[in-house]
Amino acid sequence: MQKKIVITGGPGTGKTTLIKALLDMDYECFMEISRQVTRQAQEDGIEQLFLEKPLLFSELLLSGRIKQFHDANLKQESLVFFDRGIPDVHAYMNYLGSDYPELFIEQSKTYRYDKVFIMPPWEEIYISDQERYESFEQALAIYNHLKNAYLELGYDLIEIPTGTIEQRVSFLLEHI
């Protein structure tokens, strides 16, 4: 039976680096889609879709993450990793203080993951760029909203400690 495993956390915590390390080990992984959505919006003339039209941005993320969930079901691998999960969508909306349809939470309840790992804020590796505009303090707040969203859905979160990428991969694999 396949296990679906989410790696979540605030921006700049090393999630993508961890996912890339898992890919290098030939694990099946689904990459974060928010950068892709952000880049597409920028090409369409919207500099920060998440800030300018947060509901539209979140709807695009929700549908993309649900598609990833369905695509995972088509895979033969026993372990499938996701760089962020469906509950991240409403966690970010909560961070913004924005209203969103109840459907966001219903989808988070419908599409369940087997394990959720959360990566804590780590100031030493945090950097901003064209798609990651949040300050470290904002990243801390986002982390708390993510943690609360998953806990409210009944998940037991496993926090991945800071350390080398090898240490983080080892910790993750030991706790599956």
C-alpha positions as CSV (number, residue, x, y, z in Angstrom):
1,M,0.0,0.0,0.0
2,Q,1.3,3.4,-0.9
3,K,2.2,6.0,1.7
4,K,1.7,9.7,0.9
5,I,4.1,11.8,2.8
6,V,4.0,15.6,3.1
7,I,7.0,17.8,3.8
8,T,5.7,21.2,4.9
9,G,7.0,24.3,6.7
10,G,7.3,28.0,6.3
11,P,9.2,29.5,3.4
12,G,13.0,29.1,3.3
13,T,13.2,26.1,5.6
14,G,14.9,23.7,3.2
15,K,11.9,21.7,1.9
16,T,12.8,21.9,-1.7
17,T,16.4,20.9,-1.0
18,L,15.1,17.9,1.0
19,I,12.8,16.9,-1.9
20,K,15.6,17.2,-4.4
21,A,17.8,14.9,-2.2
22,L,14.9,12.4,-2.2
23,L,14.6,12.7,-5.9
24,D,18.3,12.0,-6.2
25,M,17.7,8.8,-4.2
26,D,15.0,7.8,-6.8
27,Y,12.0,8.4,-4.6
28,E,8.8,9.6,-6.2
29,C,8.3,13.3,-5.3
30,F,5.9,16.0,-6.3
31,M,7.4,19.5,-6.3
32,E,6.0,22.6,-4.8
33,I,3.8,24.3,-7.4
34,S,3.5,27.8,-6.0
35,R,6.6,29.1,-7.7
36,Q,5.3,27.8,-11.0
37,V,1.9,29.6,-10.4
38,T,3.8,32.8,-9.4
39,R,6.0,32.7,-12.5
40,Q,3.1,32.2,-14.8
41,A,1.2,35.1,-13.2
42,Q,4.4,37.3,-13.6
43,E,4.5,36.4,-17.2
44,D,0.8,37.5,-17.4
45,G,1.7,40.8,-15.8
46,I,0.8,40.2,-12.2
47,E,3.9,40.7,-10.1
48,Q,2.7,38.9,-6.9
49,L,-0.5,37.0,-7.5
50,F,-0.5,35.7,-3.9
51,L,-0.6,39.3,-2.6
52,E,-2.8,40.8,-5.3
53,K,-5.3,38.0,-5.8
54,P,-4.8,35.6,-2.9
55,L,-8.1,33.7,-3.4
56,L,-7.3,33.1,-7.1
57,F,-3.7,32.1,-6.2
58,S,-5.0,29.7,-3.5
59,E,-7.6,28.2,-5.8
60,L,-4.9,27.4,-8.4
61,L,-2.7,25.8,-5.7
62,L,-5.6,23.8,-4.3
63,S,-6.5,22.4,-7.7
64,G,-2.8,21.7,-8.5
65,R,-2.2,19.9,-5.2
66,I,-5.4,17.8,-5.6
67,K,-4.1,16.9,-9.1
68,Q,-0.8,15.8,-7.5
69,F,-2.7,13.7,-5.0
70,H,-4.5,11.9,-7.8
71,D,-1.4,11.6,-9.9
72,A,0.3,9.9,-7.0
73,N,-2.4,7.3,-7.0
74,L,-1.3,6.3,-10.5
75,K,2.3,5.6,-9.3
76,Q,3.5,2.2,-8.3
77,E,5.9,3.4,-5.7
78,S,5.2,2.5,-2.1
79,L,6.4,6.0,-0.9
80,V,5.4,9.3,-2.5
81,F,6.6,12.6,-1.1
82,F,4.9,16.0,-1.6
83,D,6.6,19.4,-1.2
84,R,3.6,20.9,0.7
85,G,0.2,19.5,1.0
86,I,-3.4,20.5,0.4
87,P,-3.9,22.0,4.0
88,D,-1.1,24.5,3.3
89,V,-3.5,26.3,1.1
90,H,-5.9,27.3,3.8
91,A,-3.1,27.7,6.3
92,Y,-1.7,30.5,4.1
93,M,-5.1,32.1,3.8
94,N,-5.4,32.1,7.6
95,Y,-2.0,33.7,7.7
96,L,-3.3,36.5,5.4
97,G,-6.5,36.8,7.4
98,S,-8.4,36.3,4.1
99,D,-11.8,34.6,3.7
100,Y,-11.9,31.4,1.6
101,P,-14.6,28.9,0.8
102,E,-15.3,26.0,3.2
103,L,-14.3,23.8,0.3
104,F,-10.7,24.4,1.1
105,I,-11.1,22.7,4.5
106,E,-13.4,20.0,3.1
107,Q,-10.7,19.1,0.5
108,S,-8.1,18.9,3.3
109,K,-10.3,16.5,5.1
110,T,-11.1,14.4,2.0
111,Y,-7.5,14.1,0.7
112,R,-5.5,12.7,3.6
113,Y,-1.8,12.0,3.9
114,D,-0.2,9.2,5.8
115,K,2.5,11.2,7.4
116,V,3.3,14.9,7.7
117,F,6.8,16.2,8.4
118,I,7.2,19.9,9.2
119,M,10.4,21.9,8.9
120,P,11.0,24.6,11.4
121,P,12.1,28.2,10.6
122,W,15.9,28.3,10.3
123,E,17.3,31.8,10.1
124,E,20.8,30.8,9.0
125,I,19.6,29.4,5.7
126,Y,16.7,31.8,5.1
127,I,16.9,33.9,1.9
128,S,14.4,36.0,0.0
129,D,14.1,36.1,-3.8
130,Q,11.8,37.1,-6.6
131,E,9.2,34.5,-5.6
132,R,9.9,34.4,-1.9
133,Y,9.2,37.9,-0.6
134,E,8.5,37.1,3.1
135,S,10.7,38.3,5.9
136,F,12.0,35.8,8.4
137,E,9.4,37.1,10.9
138,Q,6.7,36.4,8.4
139,A,8.1,33.0,7.8
140,L,7.8,32.3,11.5
141,A,4.1,33.3,11.5
142,I,3.4,31.2,8.4
143,Y,5.1,28.2,10.1
144,N,2.7,28.6,13.1
145,H,-0.4,28.8,10.8
146,L,0.8,25.7,8.9
147,K,1.4,23.8,12.2
148,N,-2.1,24.8,13.5
149,A,-3.8,23.8,10.2
150,Y,-2.4,20.3,10.2
151,L,-3.0,19.8,14.0
152,E,-6.6,21.0,13.6
153,L,-7.1,18.3,10.9
154,G,-5.8,15.6,13.4
155,Y,-2.3,15.1,12.0
156,D,0.6,14.1,14.2
157,L,3.4,16.3,13.0
158,I,7.0,15.2,13.0
159,E,9.4,18.1,13.1
160,I,12.6,17.6,11.1
161,P,15.5,19.1,13.0
162,T,18.0,21.5,11.4
163,G,21.2,20.0,10.2
164,T,22.9,18.9,7.1
165,I,20.8,17.6,4.2
166,E,22.1,14.1,4.9
167,Q,21.0,14.3,8.5
168,R,17.6,15.6,7.5
169,V,17.1,12.9,4.9
170,S,18.2,10.3,7.4
171,F,15.8,11.6,10.1
172,L,12.9,11.6,7.6
173,L,13.5,8.1,6.4
174,E,13.9,6.7,9.9
175,H,10.5,8.1,10.9
176,I,8.5,6.7,8.1
